[in-house]
């Protein structure tokens, strides 16, 4: 029974990884189940044993990724009290996972709105939980800079609420920095994942915690649009 389950899981993993690669190369809408069947060596009948439709396959890719990355980060930050350390863990967890799953990252970014109905709702629930975790960490960092002096090397200049970066802006900006790496980052290149994590963490915190620049006042206003942390266009 265990071996059968393991073989099932391994075959599903192969189907999901191959499908993500093809979706990333051709786009979800330009890919057929027959394309996936040819690439995986699994018959069409076999594919439909694992998923009822191409849309469910896209759902499984997204749900699988968000489930794994969320479970991993919750486990890693459990018991950690320093919000700065939590942020570094959050960024490291995100970038380490998706540096090893670049096709999945592209699919999550480009096909964020390709699901509909219950499948879309289920993935959106996971996304919102993940984004709220990031927002809570950033909020705790802001609060800590007000209540206590940080060690040398960390910005300490936030003195009032008017000087703070808006948490919604900060959360989406952080995900924007991390999710864009599939366009330029080469995991086999000269920049290691650890160096990538360090650079993005320092770059983000330098802007997030800096209040020395005078705020820019923009004329006019726009209705706020609800956006996804994974939508790139």
C-alpha positions in Angstrom: 0.0 0.0 0.0 2.8 2.4 0.9 4.8 1.5 -2.2 1.6 2.1 -4.4 1.1 5.5 -2.7 4.7 6.4 -3.2 4.6 5.4 -6.9 1.4 7.5 -7.3 3.0 10.5 -5.7 6.1 10.2 -7.8 4.2 10.0 -11.0 2.0 12.9 -10.0 5.2 14.9 -9.1 6.6 14.1 -12.6 3.3 15.2 -14.3 3.2 18.5 -12.3 6.8 19.4 -12.9 6.6 18.6 -16.6 3.3 20.4 -17.0 4.7 23.5 -15.3 7.7 23.5 -17.7 5.4 23.2 -20.7 3.0 25.9 -19.4 6.0 28.2 -18.7 7.3 27.6 -22.3 4.1 27.7 -24.3 1.6 29.3 -21.8 -1.3 27.4 -20.2 -3.8 28.3 -22.9 -1.6 27.2 -25.7 -0.9 23.8 -24.1 -3.1 20.7 -24.6 -3.4 17.6 -22.5 -2.0 15.7 -25.5 1.2 17.9 -25.3 1.5 16.9 -21.6 0.9 13.2 -22.4 3.7 13.2 -25.0 6.1 15.0 -22.7 5.5 12.8 -19.7 5.0 9.5 -21.5 1.7 9.1 -19.6 -1.3 8.1 -21.8 -4.2 10.5 -21.9 -6.3 8.0 -20.0 -3.5 7.9 -17.4 -3.4 11.7 -17.1 -7.1 11.8 -16.5 -6.6 9.3 -13.7 -4.5 12.0 -11.9 -6.6 15.0 -12.8 -10.0 15.6 -14.4 -9.0 18.5 -16.7 -6.2 20.8 -17.7 -7.6 23.4 -15.3 -7.4 21.0 -12.4 -3.8 20.3 -13.4 -3.0 24.0 -13.3 -4.7 24.1 -9.9 -2.6 21.2 -8.6 0.6 23.0 -9.7 -0.4 26.2 -7.9 -1.9 24.5 -4.8 1.1 22.2 -4.5 3.6 25.1 -4.6 1.8 27.3 -2.2 1.1 24.4 0.2 4.8 23.4 0.3 6.3 26.9 0.5 3.8 28.0 3.2 4.2 24.8 5.3 8.0 25.1 5.1 8.1 28.8 6.2 5.6 28.2 9.1 7.8 25.4 10.3 11.0 27.4 10.0 9.8 30.5 11.8 8.1 28.6 14.6 9.7 29.7 17.9 11.6 32.6 16.2 10.8 35.9 18.0 13.1 38.4 16.1 11.0 39.9 13.2 14.2 40.7 11.3 15.2 37.0 11.5 11.7 36.0 10.5 11.9 38.2 7.4 15.2 36.7 6.4 13.8 33.2 6.8 10.7 34.2 4.8 12.8 35.5 1.9 15.3 32.6 2.1 12.4 30.1 2.1 10.7 31.7 -0.9 13.8 32.2 -3.0 15.3 28.8 -2.2 12.1 27.0 -3.1 11.5 28.9 -6.4 15.1 29.0 -7.5 14.7 25.2 -7.6 11.3 25.5 -9.3 11.7 28.4 -11.7 9.1 27.1 -14.2 6.5 26.9 -11.4 7.3 30.5 -10.4 6.7 31.7 -13.9 3.4 29.7 -14.1 2.3 31.2 -10.8 3.1 34.7 -12.0 1.6 34.4 -15.5 -1.4 32.2 -14.9 -2.5 33.7 -11.6 -6.0 34.5 -13.0 -6.4 31.4 -15.3 -8.4 29.5 -12.7 -12.0 30.1 -12.0 -14.7 29.2 -9.5 -13.9 26.9 -6.5 -10.4 26.1 -7.8 -9.5 29.8 -8.0 -11.0 30.4 -4.5 -9.0 27.6 -3.0 -5.7 28.9 -4.4 -6.6 32.5 -3.5 -7.1 31.4 0.1 -3.6 30.0 0.3 -2.1 33.1 -1.4 -3.9 35.4 1.0 -2.7 33.4 4.0 0.9 33.6 2.7 0.7 37.3 1.9 -0.8 38.0 5.4 2.1 36.2 7.0 4.6 38.5 5.1 2.5 41.6 6.1 2.5 40.6 9.8 6.3 40.2 9.8 6.7 43.6 8.2 4.3 45.1 10.7 6.3 43.6 13.5 9.5 45.1 12.1 8.0 48.5 11.9 6.7 48.3 15.5 10.1 47.1 16.7 11.9 50.1 15.2 9.7 52.4 17.2 9.9 50.7 20.5 13.6 49.9 20.6 17.0 50.9 19.1 18.3 48.4 16.7 21.9 47.2 16.7 24.4 48.9 14.4 23.8 48.3 10.8 20.0 48.3 11.0 18.0 51.4 10.2 16.5 53.1 13.3 15.1 56.3 11.8 11.3 55.7 11.8 10.0 58.1 14.3 6.3 58.4 13.5 3.5 56.8 11.5 3.6 59.5 8.8 7.1 58.4 8.0 6.4 54.8 7.6 6.1 52.9 4.3 2.5 51.6 3.8 2.4 47.9 4.7 0.3 47.0 1.6 2.8 48.7 -0.6 5.7 47.1 1.2 4.2 43.6 1.0 3.5 43.8 -2.7 7.0 45.3 -3.3 8.7 42.5 -1.5 6.8 39.9 -3.5 7.6 41.8 -6.7 11.3 41.7 -6.0 11.2 38.0 -5.2 8.8 36.8 -7.9 10.7 38.6 -10.7 13.8 36.5 -10.4 12.6 33.9 -13.0 13.3 36.6 -15.6 17.0 37.1 -14.8 18.3 34.8 -12.1 20.4 31.7 -13.1 20.7 29.3 -10.1 23.8 27.8 -11.8 25.4 31.3 -12.3 27.9 33.2 -10.2 25.4 34.5 -7.7 24.4 31.7 -5.2 21.0 31.5 -3.7 22.4 32.6 -0.3 23.9 35.7 -1.9 20.6 36.4 -3.7 18.8 36.1 -0.3 21.3 38.4 1.4 21.2 41.1 -1.4 17.4 41.1 -1.6 17.0 41.2 2.2 19.4 44.1 2.6 18.0 46.0 -0.5 14.4 45.6 0.7 15.1 46.6 4.3 17.2 49.7 3.2 14.1 51.1 1.5 11.5 49.8 3.9 13.1 51.2 7.0 14.5 54.5 5.5 12.5 57.6 6.4 15.2 60.2 5.6 13.8 60.9 2.2 11.0 63.5 2.0 7.7 61.9 1.0 6.5 62.8 -2.5 3.0 64.2 -2.8 1.1 63.1 -5.9 -1.9 65.0 -7.2 -5.1 63.2 -8.0 -6.2 59.8 -6.8 -7.1 56.4 -8.2 -9.5 53.8 -7.0 -7.5 51.1 -5.3 -7.5 47.9 -7.3 -7.3 44.5 -5.5 -4.3 42.8 -7.1 -2.5 39.5 -6.7 1.0 39.2 -5.3 1.7 36.9 -8.3 0.2 39.0 -11.2 2.9 40.6 -13.3 0.8 42.3 -15.9 
